[in-house]
Amino acid sequence: MDKVRLACAPNLSGIVEEIIDSFKDKTVSFELTIGDSCNVYYKEILNGKPYDIFLTADEKSADGLFFSGLAKKSAVYAEGKLCLWPLESNIINLSNIKIALPDPDLAPYGRAAFEYLENTKIIDSVKENLIFGKNPFEVSRLVLEQKAQIAFLPVSFVKSVLKDDSFKVLLDNYNPVVQKGVLLSQASKKAQEFFEFLINSKQSKQILNKFGF
């Protein structure tokens, strides 16, 4: 049985599994690595770890691998949205509460959250209240453990992992979070077929849309 090895952005947890299940070729097995930051997987690939497909939460790391010759194809598969979670926390009171967000130095959604705070002119009033996690799992735990009262998170993560619909979608005041995938140089024909399915198929697009992309 052919094996396809995927490294995925944390906000695809619970989503890429559905896309895999909808893939028609059942002779392929999948080895899925998910949960850490994209920066970790990017460095692993640079150091020779043999993934077939890397689904990032940004464009920069995908483009870096493609232009360095480590990937033979790069394509946008989704555009993510940022949200405030949970809903009951009011945005006008952000200066009075602890705020969790992904580390902007590591995570695309952290950069988007920081842009939002800067562009809405509230960064100066909240910068002492910010708490960072390296990925959405860590960020959500900060709220669940009551170390923070509100979090900036990907909509997809809140819907797929936290299974919660009580959040406020933020559509403006940050650059779009464009998520790209790369087919790495050593990828097999079966991996390429799955990559094309994920990027182009109606089934894949429907699943991504269901989770807020």
C-alpha positions as CSV (number, residue, x, y, z in Angstrom):
1,M,0.0,0.0,0.0
2,D,1.3,3.4,-0.9
3,K,1.9,5.8,1.9
4,V,1.4,9.6,1.8
5,R,3.2,11.6,4.5
6,L,1.5,14.9,5.4
7,A,2.7,17.7,7.7
8,C,-0.2,20.1,8.4
9,A,-0.8,23.5,10.0
10,P,-2.5,23.1,13.4
11,N,-5.7,24.8,12.3
12,L,-6.3,21.9,9.9
13,S,-6.8,19.4,12.8
14,G,-10.0,17.5,12.4
15,I,-10.4,19.0,8.9
16,V,-7.7,17.3,6.8
17,E,-8.9,13.9,8.2
18,E,-12.3,14.5,6.6
19,I,-10.6,15.4,3.3
20,I,-8.5,12.2,3.5
21,D,-11.7,10.2,4.2
22,S,-13.4,11.6,1.1
23,F,-10.4,10.7,-1.1
24,K,-11.6,8.0,-3.5
25,D,-8.4,5.9,-3.7
26,K,-8.6,3.7,-0.6
27,T,-5.3,1.9,-1.5
28,V,-3.4,4.8,-0.1
29,S,-2.5,5.1,3.6
30,F,-1.8,8.4,5.2
31,E,0.8,9.3,7.9
32,L,-0.4,12.6,9.3
33,T,1.7,14.9,11.5
34,I,-0.3,17.8,12.9
35,G,-0.4,20.0,16.1
36,D,2.9,21.9,16.1
37,S,3.6,25.2,14.5
38,C,4.3,25.5,10.8
39,N,7.7,26.8,11.6
40,V,8.7,23.5,13.1
41,Y,7.7,21.5,10.0
42,Y,9.4,24.0,7.7
43,K,12.7,23.5,9.6
44,E,12.2,19.8,9.6
45,I,11.8,19.8,5.8
46,L,14.9,22.0,5.3
47,N,16.8,19.5,7.4
48,G,15.7,16.6,5.2
49,K,12.6,15.1,6.9
50,P,10.8,13.1,4.2
51,Y,7.3,14.5,4.0
52,D,5.4,14.3,0.7
53,I,3.0,17.2,1.3
54,F,3.2,20.2,3.6
55,L,0.0,22.2,4.2
56,T,1.0,25.5,5.7
57,A,-1.0,28.3,7.3
58,D,0.8,30.9,5.3
59,E,2.4,31.7,1.9
60,K,6.0,32.5,3.0
61,S,7.1,29.0,4.1
62,A,5.5,27.3,1.1
63,D,7.1,29.7,-1.3
64,G,10.4,29.3,0.5
65,L,10.4,25.6,-0.1
66,F,9.2,25.9,-3.7
67,F,11.8,28.5,-4.7
68,S,14.6,26.6,-2.9
69,G,13.8,23.5,-5.1
70,L,12.5,21.4,-2.2
71,A,9.0,21.4,-3.6
72,K,7.8,20.7,-7.1
73,K,4.4,22.4,-6.8
74,S,2.8,25.1,-4.7
75,A,-0.8,26.1,-4.6
76,V,-3.3,28.0,-2.4
77,Y,-5.8,25.7,-0.8
78,A,-7.7,28.0,1.6
79,E,-8.0,31.6,3.0
80,G,-8.5,31.6,6.7
81,K,-10.3,34.0,9.0
82,L,-9.4,35.2,12.4
83,C,-11.9,35.3,15.3
84,L,-12.2,36.3,19.0
85,W,-13.2,33.4,21.2
86,P,-15.3,32.9,23.3
87,L,-18.1,35.2,22.1
88,E,-19.2,36.4,25.5
89,S,-16.0,38.5,25.9
90,N,-16.7,42.0,24.5
91,I,-14.1,43.5,22.2
92,I,-14.5,47.0,23.7
93,N,-13.2,45.7,27.0
94,L,-10.0,44.1,25.7
95,S,-7.8,46.6,27.7
96,N,-9.1,45.1,31.0
97,I,-8.5,41.4,30.4
98,K,-5.8,38.9,29.6
99,I,-5.6,38.2,25.8
100,A,-4.2,35.0,24.4
101,L,-2.9,34.8,20.8
102,P,-0.4,32.7,18.8
103,D,3.1,34.0,18.8
104,P,3.4,36.5,15.9
105,D,7.0,35.4,15.4
106,L,5.9,31.9,14.7
107,A,2.3,31.8,13.6
108,P,0.5,33.5,10.7
109,Y,-2.7,33.9,12.8
110,G,-0.6,35.5,15.5
111,R,0.7,38.0,13.0
112,A,-2.9,38.6,11.8
113,A,-4.0,39.2,15.4
114,F,-1.2,41.6,16.1
115,E,-2.0,43.5,12.9
116,Y,-5.6,43.7,14.0
117,L,-4.6,45.2,17.4
118,E,-2.3,47.7,15.6
119,N,-4.8,48.7,12.9
120,T,-7.7,49.2,15.4
121,K,-5.4,51.5,17.5
122,I,-5.8,49.4,20.7
123,I,-2.3,47.8,20.8
124,D,-1.0,50.3,23.3
125,S,-3.8,49.7,25.7
126,V,-3.5,45.9,25.6
127,K,0.2,45.1,25.1
128,E,0.8,44.4,28.7
129,N,-2.1,42.0,28.8
130,L,-1.0,39.7,25.9
131,I,-0.1,36.1,26.5
132,F,1.4,34.0,23.7
133,G,1.2,30.4,22.7
134,K,3.2,28.7,19.9
135,N,0.1,27.2,18.3
136,P,-3.8,27.3,18.6
137,F,-3.8,24.4,20.9
138,E,-1.7,26.3,23.5
139,V,-3.6,29.5,23.0
140,S,-7.0,27.8,23.6
141,R,-5.7,26.1,26.7
142,L,-4.8,29.5,28.2
143,V,-8.4,30.4,28.1
144,L,-9.7,27.0,29.2
145,E,-7.3,27.1,32.2
146,Q,-8.5,30.7,32.9
147,K,-5.0,32.2,32.4
148,A,-6.6,34.5,29.8
149,Q,-10.2,35.6,29.2
150,I,-10.2,35.8,25.4
151,A,-8.2,34.5,22.5
152,F,-7.5,35.3,18.9
153,L,-7.8,32.1,17.0
154,P,-8.4,30.7,13.5
155,V,-12.1,30.2,12.9
156,S,-11.3,26.8,11.5
157,F,-9.7,25.7,14.7
158,V,-12.6,26.9,16.9
159,K,-15.1,25.0,14.7
160,S,-13.1,21.8,14.2
161,V,-11.2,21.3,17.4
162,L,-13.1,23.3,20.1
163,K,-16.4,22.5,18.3
164,D,-17.8,25.8,19.4
165,D,-19.9,28.3,17.3
166,S,-19.7,31.1,19.9
167,F,-17.1,33.3,18.5
168,K,-16.8,36.7,16.7
169,V,-15.4,36.6,13.2
170,L,-13.0,39.4,12.4
171,L,-13.1,40.2,8.7
172,D,-11.1,43.5,8.6
173,N,-8.0,45.2,9.8
174,Y,-5.5,42.4,9.0
175,N,-4.1,41.0,5.9
176,P,-5.8,37.9,4.6
177,V,-4.4,34.6,6.0
178,V,-3.6,32.8,2.7
179,Q,-2.8,29.1,3.3
180,K,-0.6,27.3,0.7
181,G,0.3,23.7,0.3
182,V,3.4,22.3,-1.4
183,L,4.0,19.0,-3.0
184,L,7.6,18.1,-2.0
185,S,10.2,16.9,-4.4
186,Q,10.3,13.3,-3.3
187,A,6.5,12.9,-3.4
188,S,5.1,9.9,-5.2
189,K,2.4,9.8,-7.9
190,K,-0.2,8.9,-5.3
191,A,0.8,11.9,-3.2
192,Q,0.5,14.1,-6.3
193,E,-3.0,12.7,-6.9
194,F,-4.1,13.5,-3.3
195,F,-2.5,17.0,-3.6
196,E,-4.6,17.7,-6.7
197,F,-7.7,16.4,-5.0
198,L,-7.2,18.6,-2.0
199,I,-6.5,21.7,-4.1
200,N,-9.1,21.3,-6.8
201,S,-11.9,18.9,-5.8
202,K,-15.4,19.9,-5.0
203,Q,-15.4,17.6,-2.0
204,S,-12.3,19.2,-0.5
205,K,-13.7,22.7,-1.0
206,Q,-17.0,21.8,0.6
207,I,-15.2,20.5,3.7
208,L,-12.9,23.5,4.0
209,N,-15.9,25.8,3.6
210,K,-17.8,24.0,6.3
211,F,-15.0,24.8,8.8
212,G,-15.0,28.5,8.0
213,F,-12.4,28.9,5.2
